[in-house]
């Protein structure tokens, strides 16, 4: 599997638990390419949601369908950033985000992490 930072990938998050991401949903790969090229078995992602009302949450980023390769607008839910095991990531990206959207997502991540 060759994935890069900025790819939109489908991830199987499994059964719903509390407010965590669940089921199969698109996510943005936010891990740096040099780390993706190692043998580390996890990938750092930000889940996407079709609930565009979440755009108003500080740090979240609207991802237009035309920019993502998905069939509808989505929101990058940066507060749910986390690692996923590679075996749960579809090997074929659905799309790739432009640098301006990745910059907005990176800013959102810094906001929620306080760095």
NUKOL-94375 format. One record per residue: residue number from 1; residue in one letter; chain; x, y, z of N, C-alpha, C in turn. Coordinates in Angstrom, 3 decimals, always signed. Layout:
BEGIN
R num residu chaine      nc1      nc2      nc3     cac1     cac2     cac3      cc1      cc2      cc3
R NUM      A      A        X        Y        Z        X        Y        Z        X        Y        Z
...
***
This chain:
BEGIN
R num residu chaine      nc1      nc2      nc3     cac1     cac2     cac3      cc1      cc2      cc3
R   1      X      A   +0.847   -1.175   +0.000   +0.000   +0.000   +0.000   +0.893   +1.240   +0.000
R   2      X      A   +0.670   +2.116   -0.959   +1.407   +3.373   -0.999   +0.404   +4.500   -0.796
R   3      X      A   +0.460   +5.106   +0.371   -0.384   +6.261   +0.637   +0.515   +7.419   +1.008
R   4      X      A   +0.015   +8.618   +0.780   +0.788   +9.826   +1.024   -0.029  +10.774   +1.899
R   5      X      A   +0.681  +11.684   +2.531   +0.030  +12.745   +3.296   -0.919  +13.497   +2.359
R   6      X      A   -2.130  +13.726   +2.815   -3.126  +14.424   +2.005   -4.086  +13.504   +1.283
R   7      X      A   -3.779  +12.199   +1.257   -4.692  +11.253   +0.610   -5.988  +11.129   +1.408
R   8      X      A   -7.086  +10.962   +0.681   -8.363  +10.598   +1.287   -8.455   +9.083   +1.177
R   9      X      A   -8.527   +8.407   +2.313   -8.579   +6.943   +2.331   -9.809   +6.490   +3.111
R  10      X      A  -10.305   +5.308   +2.762  -11.404   +4.703   +3.510  -10.809   +3.875   +4.639
R  11      X      A  -11.321   +4.094   +5.847  -10.813   +3.418   +7.043  -11.965   +2.684   +7.730
R  12      X      A  -11.708   +1.450   +8.123  -12.682   +0.689   +8.904  -12.385   +0.919  +10.384
R  13      X      A  -13.184   +1.775  +11.007  -12.999   +2.097  +12.423  -13.680   +1.089  +13.344
R  14      X      A  -14.406   +0.142  +12.778  -15.041   -0.885  +13.600  -16.358   -0.439  +14.199
R  15      X      A  -16.722   -1.116  +15.287  -18.025   -0.869  +15.907  -18.033   +0.468  +16.645
R  16      X      A  -19.193   +1.120  +16.699  -19.283   +2.398  +17.409  -19.005   +2.239  +18.901
R  17      X      A  -18.212   +3.162  +19.441  -17.928   +3.221  +20.880  -17.972   +4.688  +21.284
R  18      X      A  -18.964   +5.043  +22.058  -19.073   +6.426  +22.502  -19.159   +7.381  +21.325
R  19      X      A  -18.329   +8.412  +21.360  -18.329   +9.428  +20.302  -17.171   +9.260  +19.330
R  20      X      A  -16.491   +8.110  +19.381  -15.357   +7.869  +18.481  -15.853   +7.579  +17.070
R  21      X      A  -14.974   +7.767  +16.074  -15.358   +7.394  +14.711  -15.697   +5.907  +14.664
R  22      X      A  -16.629   +5.549  +13.789  -17.046   +4.149  +13.690  -17.372   +3.802  +12.246
R  23      X      A  -17.465   +2.514  +12.000  -17.811   +1.965  +10.690  -16.727   +2.337   +9.679
R  24      X      A  -17.043   +2.171   +8.408  -16.099   +2.530   +7.350  -16.394   +3.961   +6.934
R  25      X      A  -15.371   +4.809   +7.015  -15.568   +6.214   +6.655  -14.289   +6.785   +6.053
R  26      X      A  -14.432   +7.847   +5.270  -13.242   +8.471   +4.696  -12.468   +9.241   +5.759
R  27      X      A  -11.172   +9.314   +5.553  -10.282  +10.034   +6.464   -9.159  +10.653   +5.650
R  28      X      A   -8.547  +11.680   +6.222   -7.407  +12.338   +5.590   -6.133  +11.840   +6.261
R  29      X      A   -5.176  +11.396   +5.466   -3.874  +11.000   +6.001   -3.115  +12.279   +6.341
R  30      X      A   -2.717  +12.431   +7.614   -2.000  +13.632   +8.045   -0.560  +13.328   +8.461
R  31      X      A   -0.204  +12.072   +8.473   +1.162  +11.665   +8.826   +2.124  +12.077   +7.714
R  32      X      A   +3.332  +12.466   +8.083   +4.340  +12.876   +7.105   +4.788  +11.691   +6.255
R  33      X      A   +5.106  +11.974   +4.983   +5.488  +10.915   +4.042   +6.691  +10.104   +4.511
R  34      X      A   +7.684  +10.755   +5.115   +8.883  +10.008   +5.524   +8.528   +8.944   +6.562
R  35      X      A   +7.539   +9.228   +7.404   +7.122   +8.259   +8.411   +6.226   +7.176   +7.793
R  36      X      A   +5.467   +7.562   +6.783   +4.658   +6.570   +6.063   +5.540   +5.548   +5.358
R  37      X      A   +6.760   +5.952   +4.999   +7.682   +5.069   +4.279   +8.431   +4.099   +5.193
R  38      X      A   +8.180   +4.153   +6.494   +8.848   +3.251   +7.433   +8.007   +1.994   +7.641
R  39      X      A   +8.471   +1.124   +8.511   +7.744   -0.110   +8.824   +6.724   +0.056   +9.949
R  40      X      A   +6.516   +1.283  +10.399   +5.513   +1.514  +11.440   +4.156   +1.083  +10.891
R  41      X      A   +3.418   +0.315  +11.678   +2.190   -0.311  +11.202   +0.934   +0.536  +11.411
R  42      X      A   +1.105   +1.800  +11.789   -0.055   +2.667  +11.961   +0.067   +3.886  +11.059
R  43      X      A   -1.082   +4.498  +10.806   -1.169   +5.704   +9.986   -1.984   +6.719  +10.776
R  44      X      A   -1.512   +7.949  +10.845   -2.222   +9.006  +11.556   -3.224   +9.662  +10.603
R  45      X      A   -4.503   +9.663  +11.003   -5.560  +10.188  +10.136   -6.481  +11.131  +10.901
R  46      X      A   -7.180  +11.961  +10.130   -8.278  +12.781  +10.642   -9.540  +12.295   +9.935
R  47      X      A  -10.513  +11.779  +10.684  -11.750  +11.296  +10.067  -12.550  +12.434   +9.432
R  48      X      A  -13.251  +12.094   +8.361  -14.174  +13.024   +7.720  -15.595  +12.634   +8.098
R  49      X      A  -16.459  +13.629   +8.180  -17.872  +13.386   +8.448  -18.701  +14.150   +7.426
R  50      X      A  -19.850  +13.595   +7.074  -20.759  +14.301   +6.169  -21.640  +15.290   +6.934
R  51      X      A  -21.506  +15.337   +8.251  -22.258  +16.277   +9.086  -21.590  +17.649   +8.984
R  52      X      A  -21.988  +18.411   +7.973  -21.328  +19.697   +7.717  -21.598  +20.728   +8.808
R  53      X      A  -22.555  +20.469   +9.697  -22.784  +21.373  +10.825  -21.562  +21.423  +11.741
R  54      X      A  -20.722  +20.375  +11.704  -19.519  +20.347  +12.548  -18.425  +21.286  +12.050
R  55      X      A  -18.646  +21.917  +10.892  -17.667  +22.893  +10.400  -17.474  +24.015  +11.415
R  56      X      A  -18.509  +24.317  +12.182  -18.443  +25.406  +13.145  -17.581  +25.121  +14.362
R  57      X      A  -17.193  +23.868  +14.584  -16.343  +23.533  +15.728  -14.938  +24.069  +15.471
R  58      X      A  -14.324  +24.739  +16.443  -12.997  +25.322  +16.228  -11.982  +24.307  +15.710
R  59      X      A  -11.333  +24.665  +14.627  -10.296  +23.832  +14.033  -10.780  +22.944  +12.910
R  60      X      A  -12.078  +22.620  +12.894  -12.590  +21.760  +11.832  -12.542  +22.470  +10.485
R  61      X      A  -12.450  +21.686   +9.409  -12.260  +22.240   +8.068  -13.278  +21.635   +7.110
R  62      X      A  -13.992  +22.502   +6.381  -14.898  +22.038   +5.337  -14.075  +21.537   +4.155
R  63      X      A  -14.379  +20.330   +3.700  -13.694  +19.730   +2.553  -14.740  +19.543   +1.453
R  64      X      A  -14.745  +20.432   +0.446  -15.738  +20.320   -0.625  -15.584  +19.012   -1.402
R  65      X      A  -16.710  +18.475   -1.863  -16.680  +17.227   -2.634  -15.749  +17.347   -3.835
R  66      X      A  -15.777  +18.485   -4.500  -14.941  +18.676   -5.691  -13.455  +18.606   -5.369
R  67      X      A  -13.093  +18.857   -4.118  -11.674  +18.848   -3.726  -11.227  +17.506   -3.166
R  68      X      A  -12.191  +16.619   -2.863  -11.832  +15.384   -2.155  -11.945  +14.112   -2.985
R  69      X      A  -12.740  +14.157   -4.043  -13.013  +12.935   -4.788  -14.183  +12.155   -4.210
R  70      X      A  -14.806  +12.686   -3.168  -15.973  +12.041   -2.561  -17.245  +12.583   -3.204
R  71      X      A  -18.378  +11.970   -2.905  -19.621  +12.376   -3.559  -20.380  +13.480   -2.828
R  72      X      A  -19.863  +13.923   -1.687  -20.522  +15.010   -0.959  -19.497  +15.802   -0.161
R  73      X      A  -19.896  +17.006   +0.217  -19.042  +17.817   +1.077  -18.856  +17.098   +2.407
R  74      X      A  -17.690  +17.298   +3.005  -17.372  +16.673   +4.287  -16.690  +17.691   +5.186
R  75      X      A  -16.534  +17.315   +6.433  -15.795  +18.133   +7.395  -14.702  +17.276   +8.007
R  76      X      A  -13.473  +17.808   +8.002  -12.361  +17.155   +8.691  -12.526  +17.449  +10.176
R  77      X      A  -12.790  +16.411  +10.948  -13.048  +16.538  +12.383  -11.718  +16.388  +13.127
R  78      X      A  -10.980  +17.491  +13.221   -9.594  +17.440  +13.699   -9.460  +16.983  +15.151
R  79      X      A  -10.493  +17.155  +15.957  -10.417  +16.711  +17.353  -10.369  +15.191  +17.457
R  80      X      A  -10.684  +14.489  +16.350  -10.663  +13.028  +16.372   -9.427  +12.466  +15.675
R  81      X      A   -8.380  +13.260  +15.563   -7.127  +12.776  +14.983   -6.653  +11.549  +15.768
R  82      X      A   -6.139  +10.568  +15.042   -5.656   +9.380  +15.738   -5.006   +8.386  +14.802
R  83      X      A   -4.319   +7.404  +15.388   -3.675   +6.364  +14.579   -4.649   +5.240  +14.250
R  84      X      A   -4.465   +4.651  +13.079   -5.203   +3.446  +12.697   -4.196   +2.437  +12.159
R  85      X      A   -4.463   +1.178  +12.399   -3.600   +0.120  +11.883   -3.763   +0.044  +10.371
R  86      X      A   -2.654   -0.102   +9.663   -2.674   -0.087   +8.196   -3.635   -1.105   +7.595
R  87      X      A   -3.816   -2.245   +8.248   -4.696   -3.266   +7.673   -6.147   -2.802   +7.594
R  88      X      A   -6.501   -1.744   +8.322   -7.863   -1.222   +8.286   -8.015   -0.039   +7.332
R  89      X      A   -6.948   +0.275   +6.591   -6.950   +1.377   +5.630   -7.015   +0.797   +4.221
R  90      X      A   -7.990   +1.247   +3.422   -8.097   +0.794   +2.033   -6.844   +1.233   +1.275
R  91      X      A   -6.297   +0.341   +0.490   -5.028   +0.588   -0.207   -5.159   +1.570   -1.359
R  92      X      A   -6.377   +1.903   -1.762   -6.569   +2.775   -2.923   -7.232   +4.078   -2.499
R  93      X      A   -6.474   +5.177   -2.459   -7.047   +6.460   -2.049   -8.209   +6.886   -2.944
R  94      X      A   -9.202   +7.523   -2.323  -10.355   +8.050   -3.057  -10.036   +9.391   -3.688
R  95      X      A   -9.015  +10.063   -3.176   -8.644  +11.381   -3.669   -7.427  +11.892   -2.933
R  96      X      A   -7.073  +13.131   -3.217   -5.918  +13.762   -2.578   -6.237  +15.245   -2.409
R  97      X      A   -6.011  +15.770   -1.206   -6.342  +17.167   -0.923   -5.246  +18.118   -1.382
R  98      X      A   -5.673  +19.284   -1.819   -4.755  +20.349   -2.230   -4.002  +20.882   -1.014
R  99      X      A   -2.814  +21.447   -1.248   -2.016  +21.979   -0.135   -2.755  +22.995   +0.735
R 100      X      A   -3.622  +23.833   +0.144   -4.306  +24.839   +0.962   -5.235  +24.177   +1.987
R 101      X      A   -5.881  +23.067   +1.625   -6.736  +22.363   +2.586   -5.902  +21.653   +3.647
R 102      X      A   -4.779  +21.071   +3.238   -3.902  +20.420   +4.217   -3.347  +21.442   +5.204
R 103      X      A   -3.064  +22.656   +4.731   -2.580  +23.711   +5.627   -3.661  +24.070   +6.649
R 104      X      A   -4.910  +24.149   +6.201   -6.009  +24.451   +7.130   -6.186  +23.331   +8.153
R 105      X      A   -6.086  +22.087   +7.700   -6.212  +20.948   +8.616   -5.057  +20.942   +9.613
R 106      X      A   -3.850  +21.224   +9.155   -2.692  +21.288  +10.060   -2.882  +22.374  +11.109
R 107      X      A   -3.409  +23.519  +10.701   -3.686  +24.601  +11.649   -4.725  +24.154  +12.675
R 108      X      A   -5.758  +23.454  +12.214   -6.783  +22.940  +13.124   -6.222  +21.946  +14.123
R 109      X      A   -5.321  +21.076  +13.653   -4.690  +20.098  +14.549   -3.874  +20.813  +15.619
R 110      X      A   -3.103  +21.816  +15.205   -2.313  +22.575  +16.189   -3.224  +23.240  +17.216
R 111      X      A   -4.370  +23.736  +16.770   -5.313  +24.381  +17.681   -5.818  +23.395  +18.735
R 112      X      A   -6.263  +22.207  +18.300   -6.837  +21.266  +19.272   -5.774  +20.618  +20.154
R 113      X      A   -4.536  +20.542  +19.657   -3.461  +19.967  +20.479   -2.759  +21.010  +21.344
R 114      X      A   -3.002  +22.287  +21.044   -2.375  +23.350  +21.824   -0.895  +23.500  +21.561
R 115      X      A   -0.477  +23.225  +20.330   +0.952  +23.365  +19.984   +1.156  +24.423  +18.923
***
